[in-house]
């Protein structure tokens, strides 16, 4: 029988301390595209554990379903120094065997290498990225990695966390509201040195009105109880309950919550640490906005040596981003009475219980009562078994994450599909289009035969959304071939293809406004003539967001012809005006904390491809015609945002954009003068958002859209 199971071993590593051998790789049946069942045929000289999980790189390379777990990890604990373990991979009645020799000298596991080996590993990783994505992209990635792991972040810490303690204490003394904060912490078999550091970080809080509510979930490590008792005996603010049986994290958290008597509840994991000013910053927000019901902060990671790295600088409340990943995470603070109304944590969703809680909780409160503190107040400990160290260590959490998101859709009465996303911790949401309403695609052009043909052909040939009309806003074309092209499309589409001849001096805003007034669709989809559809469901994706009343403008993911990012959302404040995020990033780069493979709330998106309800467009007066070319799209999005709408960038709506082919660059004195005037106009109208974009952290650079650190000179 032909062997159909492909097995690839990525690494075989031996733990330098306990001699455990870990085999990592991936396997699947290439012909039928199914993952194998992995079992142990023979292991008399070893104890063996097998874990299968999702592999982003393999699934992308072979175009596999996100549901297919082709990655595997085989953990072998030898009982003898000789012999072998035989592992079987079975798919479609075909069995392939792989053997691991126990006595072979394997490389040492990560964390036990020498400094030289670590440097070699980093160099290899960098060279691999360089080969895949080119020099410019590699340099951008290097800067981002350096920012989150190197000197830049340490410099940021020095610059931003340097207020004298006496000032912080004096600020606390001025608080009029000083609520009791109950910190809820489940504990289970944690190494006691990390447990001690965690509790000590609470005791070091500058704000003193707290209680630490601990539930030990029947730890089998007797040292855990001794440590807890020692701390509790010295600090009456520490409350402890001991479970007689292990109930897992949701039940343990609920038992800890029952100990709480504070008005607000903060969540803390048993191996993490709070910044010294964590609670004081929370109470400052409570004093500023007494009606606040949910508070979250930025966070970073901390290793076993106490070094901090990989800060997560988060946006303000972003409901669509939250449906793709739990960007909230830590530190999160809730009102206790609202938590109790929800009956705390749900059982059956362990692994994503925090994600489930924040989804359920925020459904019950007003968005204006959700506050984000753009400061790093929580340090997430990276240990070999923690999700902070590697999301793949708890791949089951992704399965549960899909469940909690499906449950959220059900509670909200929204039809749609949820699947695992491109990487651990990310999810793909696709909402059902409830009514396939007419979309009016408005394409301005002056001549541009090849551009228009490429664009319209791609719409007709690829688009799966059927209810659309195309309006060509023809701005005084004089190429006779354009009439022939238009006639051919009218023959194909009939009344669904309209040519609106607009013979005025070029003004992008006015041309689009005139064409929009002729549109019959519920939705207006403004599209540059120098674009080309990639994803057949691009319009479906955009309408699926546009159908919600809470959503205003919907943008698309636009690529240059070399598959680098042309548009992935507009960030206010870049260059003291507005600019594109992730500009020139390669298509397979995940971006800043996965932003290139998630649907993201932004203040603005580009009108090179933007969908908006016609009623909203008319309500804000359409495009402001003072913006003849530049920033008219940003201005439109800002006006729609101020209607109370969210503007969403839909990453799966993919097109090419051959930018600047139609009108050229801003490279003449006249164009530069016009651009500067429109820039000043945007600054005048939207200064508050240029100074503070709620969907972009104040801790990130304003120089470029590459999401590196912001350090004041």
Secondary structure, 3 states (H helix, E strand, C coil): CCCCEEEEEEEEEECCCCCCEEEEEEEEECCCCECCEEEEEECCCEEEEEEEECCHHHHHHCCCCCCCCCEEEEEEEECCCCCEEEEEEEECCEEEEEEEECCCCCEECCCCCCHHHHHHHHHHHHHHHHHHHCHHHHHHHHHHHHHHHCHHHHHHHHHHCCCCHHHHHHHHHCCCCCCCEEEEEEECCCCHHHHHHHHHHHHCCCCCCEEEEEEECCCCCHHHHHHHHHHHHHCCCEEEEECCCCCHHHHHHHHHHHCCCCCEEEECCCCCEECCCHHHHHHHHHHHCCCCCEEEEEEEEECCCCCEEEEECCCCCCHHHHCCCCCCCCCEEEEHHHHHHCCCCCCCCCCCHHHHHHHHHHCCCCHHHEEEEEEEEEEEECCCCCCCCCHHHHCHHHHHHHHHHHHHHHHHCCCEEEEECCCCCCEEEEECCCCCCCEEEEEEECCCHHHHHHHHHHHHHHCCCCCEEEEEEECCCCCHHHHHHHHHHHHHHHHHEEEEECCCCCCHHHHHHHHHHHCCCCEEEEECCCEEECCCCHHHHHHHHHCCCCEEEEEEEEECCCCEEEECCEEECHHHCEEECCCCCECCCCCHHHHHHCCEEECECCCCEEEEEHHHHHHCCCCCCCCCCCCHHHHHHHHHHCCCCEEEEEEEEEEEECCCCCCCCCCCHHHHHHHHHHHHHHHHHCHHHHHCCCCCCCCECCCCCCCCECCCC
